[in-house]
Amino acid sequence: MPHMDSHVFSTDVERFGPGKVVYLWLSPGIPLPQLPFERPFRAMVISELHPGPARQTSICEWLAESGCRYMMAWGTEASSWDDSMDWVALERTGYAVDVASDDFIVTTWHRDEPLSDVFDFASRLAKHPTLNLEDLLVLHLAHRPDPKRAFRGC
């Protein structure tokens, strides 16, 4: 990876288009950093450990506040990540759902799918109804950083 700043790695993966692809490793207890995106982005949550409901909610709130407008979840408790982000999105909009809004957050979860298929989904099919989301955050929740494993098959 060309750049490493503690637990953040940036990379160029051509299949995701002209945007920025950032790998961020989080383990229990690591503070949530400021993200390097200047515009709304897609996020792929690769969950190899479950941080617990309160931490999961705070991560989803942080993603939403940072500009995440499309979140894909894969791994441990993938469907609960999807649900948590949906609740955060509903609370942010006062429980008003408007898919034609730039604030709408699309969520998907990918249980029992190879991670390479989720990367394929992210590069070809993860489209927001109103925004062109070029940047991708690969958020890896694990006991240790492993960007090579996260990007395997990409």
C-alpha positions in Angstrom: 0.0 0.0 0.0 1.5 3.4 -1.0 0.5 5.3 2.2 0.3 4.2 5.8 -0.7 6.5 8.7 -1.2 4.3 11.8 -4.3 2.3 10.7 -5.2 4.1 7.5 -4.0 2.8 4.1 -4.7 4.5 0.7 -4.6 2.6 -2.5 -5.3 2.9 -6.2 -7.7 0.1 -7.3 -8.6 0.9 -10.9 -11.8 -1.1 -11.0 -13.4 1.5 -8.6 -13.1 4.3 -11.1 -11.5 7.7 -10.6 -12.3 8.0 -6.9 -10.2 7.3 -3.8 -10.1 3.9 -2.2 -9.1 4.0 1.5 -8.6 1.0 3.8 -9.2 1.7 7.5 -8.6 -0.9 10.2 -10.5 -0.6 13.5 -10.1 -2.8 16.5 -11.9 -2.5 19.8 -10.8 0.7 21.5 -9.3 2.5 18.5 -10.8 6.0 18.3 -12.7 6.9 15.2 -10.5 9.1 13.0 -11.4 11.9 10.7 -11.9 10.4 7.2 -10.0 11.8 4.2 -13.0 12.3 1.9 -14.2 15.7 0.7 -17.4 14.4 -0.7 -20.0 11.7 0.0 -18.7 8.2 -0.4 -19.5 4.4 -0.3 -18.3 2.3 2.6 -17.7 -1.4 2.8 -17.8 -2.7 6.3 -15.7 -6.0 6.6 -16.6 -7.2 10.1 -14.4 -10.0 11.4 -15.4 -9.2 15.0 -18.5 -7.6 16.4 -17.8 -4.5 18.4 -21.0 -4.7 20.5 -24.2 -2.7 19.9 -23.1 0.7 21.3 -19.8 0.8 19.4 -21.6 -0.4 16.3 -24.1 2.4 16.5 -21.4 5.0 17.1 -19.4 3.7 14.1 -22.6 4.0 12.0 -23.2 7.5 13.3 -19.6 8.4 12.5 -19.9 7.0 9.0 -23.1 8.9 8.3 -21.8 12.2 9.7 -18.6 11.7 7.7 -20.6 11.5 4.4 -21.3 7.8 3.9 -24.3 7.5 1.6 -24.0 3.8 0.6 -22.9 1.2 3.1 -22.3 -2.5 2.3 -21.8 -4.9 5.2 -19.9 -8.3 5.0 -18.9 -10.7 7.7 -19.8 -11.1 11.3 -23.3 -9.8 12.0 -23.6 -8.3 8.6 -27.3 -7.9 8.8 -27.0 -6.1 12.2 -24.7 -3.5 10.6 -27.3 -3.0 7.9 -30.0 -2.5 10.6 -27.8 -0.2 12.7 -27.1 2.1 9.7 -30.8 2.1 8.8 -31.7 3.3 12.3 -29.0 5.9 12.3 -30.3 7.2 8.9 -33.9 7.3 10.1 -32.9 9.2 13.2 -30.9 11.7 11.2 -33.9 12.5 9.0 -36.6 12.5 11.7 -37.9 9.2 10.4 -38.7 10.6 7.0 -37.5 8.4 4.1 -36.9 10.2 0.9 -34.8 8.1 -1.6 -34.5 11.1 -3.9 -32.6 13.0 -1.2 -28.8 13.4 -1.2 -29.0 12.6 2.5 -30.5 9.1 1.9 -28.2 6.3 3.0 -28.5 3.0 1.0 -27.6 -0.1 2.9 -26.9 -3.7 1.8 -25.6 -6.8 3.6 -23.8 -9.7 2.1 -24.0 -12.8 4.2 -22.6 -16.0 2.7 -21.0 -14.2 -0.3 -17.3 -14.3 -1.1 -15.7 -11.0 -0.3 -14.6 -10.7 -3.9 -18.3 -10.7 -4.9 -18.9 -7.8 -2.6 -16.0 -5.8 -4.1 -17.5 -6.6 -7.5 -20.9 -5.3 -6.2 -19.2 -2.2 -4.8 -17.5 -1.4 -8.1 -20.4 -2.1 -10.5 -23.7 -2.0 -8.7 -23.5 0.1 -5.6 -25.2 3.2 -6.9 -27.0 6.0 -5.0 -30.3 7.3 -6.4 -29.0 10.9 -6.6 -25.3 11.0 -6.0 -22.3 9.9 -7.9 -20.2 8.2 -5.2 -16.7 7.8 -6.5 -14.8 7.2 -3.3 -14.8 4.0 -1.3 -13.9 3.4 2.3 -13.0 -0.2 3.2 -13.6 -0.4 6.9 -12.0 -3.5 8.4 -13.0 -4.5 11.9 -10.5 -7.1 13.1 -7.9 -7.7 15.8 -5.1 -6.7 13.5 -4.9 -4.8 10.2 -4.7 -7.0 7.1 -5.2 -4.9 3.9 -3.9 -7.8 1.7 -6.6 -10.1 3.0 -9.3 -7.4 2.8 -8.4 -6.7 -0.9 -7.8 -10.3 -1.9 -9.8 -11.0 -5.0 -10.3 -7.4 -5.7 
